[in-house]
Amino acid sequence: MTSSPNDRMVEGREQLLPEEQAVGSDDPEEQARVILEDSEERILHPEKTRRESSQTPDQ
């Protein structure tokens, strides 16, 4: 990944949603960090993630 989310961003998102609490998480902080890194990658390189996404229609 090109960048890492800062600790403040992770701390703000490491609280599990009710549906996540139901199944649990071994490491909510790491889970938040990985999700934020993926989000940042999509923001920085939309053309790459668009090609790889099965949810984005071809243009």
Buried (B, 14 or more C-beta within 10 A) or exposed (E): EEEEBEEEBBEEBBEBEEEEEEEEEEEBEEBBBBBBBEBBBBEEEEEEBBEEEEEEEEE
